[in-house]
Amino acid sequence: MSLPEHLPAQAWTTTSAGAALLTALEADAGETRLVGGAVRDALLGLDGADIDLATRFAPEEVMKRVKAAGLKAVPTGIAHGTVTVVGHDLVAEVTTLRRDVQSFGRHAQVAFTDDWRADAARRDFTVNALYADLPGGALHDYWGGLDDLSARRVRFIGDPLQRIAEDHLRILRFFRFSARFAAAIDADGLAACTARANDLMALSRERIAMELRLLLGLHDPVATLALMLEAGIFRPVLPELAASRLPVLAGMIAAEASAGLAPAWERRLAALLPAADTRVAYEVGARLKLSNAQRMRLVAAAQPTGPAPHWSAAWRDGSEAVIDRLLVAGDAAAAVPLIGWQRPKLPASGKDIIARGVAPGPEVAKRLGAFERSWVAAGFPDDAGTVAALLDAAVQS
């Protein structure tokens, strides 16, 4: 594909806060540049990348200049050179140029530098090591990132094995970025990730969950997941993920698109686990240290679907849970009618039972429960005659 010769105009640079930040950090003199995903995505015509700036100024100097410009400076990672700048309709991360002195898996000892190429050399992939002058948009490419981006290729900077040794998370990032941008997987990157897959065991499970969430949330990650499963990438940390379940995931993604459903990564993860096995789903959720809500959704999606019609299950468990498990089971046709369904209000209360001669006490709750079951089974009728008849039947049973 053909890329623009300059960075497309960035709207935030013309706001009062954006212009003040660029002036404070002397961007027009080349002391500060836009970097990374913001450059990559802008060149591809995509929206949504965070604003990341690289600068020659030391972190303390960045703080001083930002505050003098009337903006808020937050030292979110100042030991590693990062300051978060907050202004009206602006949040930007400014990081001083760095070079690695020593790496420890996911942690590195860094030294600040004024060398743009040295800063680029410590980044993961060539397409993430692009810089752009602001506001003019001139591009700076030290590792062939523009050619790779044009070819839709995700390639490690330098020796892939060494880059993975420096930061094990790069294994999962390689596949995520490949799923998002690449026309085909880079063979050298794939070989290195396969060789070092066991390095994932050194990562926190929260980090793994974060990358898995981002990967599964992409438009269609099936082909990339197939490569990962074939290469045994997940085996050290998530051996439950099965290649045999990929057709289920592919069908689910097609059903989501057809029904206009947004991707739900917990639902997609459930599709890759053994069918209708809530124990495995719970164990995976616990191992990944998911939040309670995420774990509950994963386990709910892994439950058996139960007999049709599914309205009663939706009444009991919520439509989201039933839609998830129907899609996981491959029954998109049954899931579609539940999309957008709102749980109706029970059209009766204990007062209606008492009015029919039942004395206040436990028997009221029992009779109201009988009414609820028959009302749900009847499809939630709301006309007064049917409701009255179901109430009478519940009292007389």
BELFENKA-V139002 format. One line per field, one symbol per residue. psi: psi as a letter, one per 40 degrees, with the letter a starting at -180 (. if undefined). Layout:
BEGIN
psi: ???
END
This chain:
BEGIN
psi: ihiidihihhddeeidddddddddefdeeeehiiibdddddddefiieiihhiiieiiddddddddddeeihhhgdfddeehhhhhahfhhihhhihiihdiigceiihiiiiehddddddeidideefiihihedehihheffddddddefhhhihahdddddddhdeddddddddddddidiihdddddddddededddeiidddddddddddeeidgedddddddddefdedddgedhhdeedddddddddddddefhihhdddddddeiihfgddddddddddefiiddddddddddeiidiiiieddddddeiddddddddddeegdddddeehehhhihhfiadddddeeehiiaddddddddddddddddeffieidddddddddddde.
END
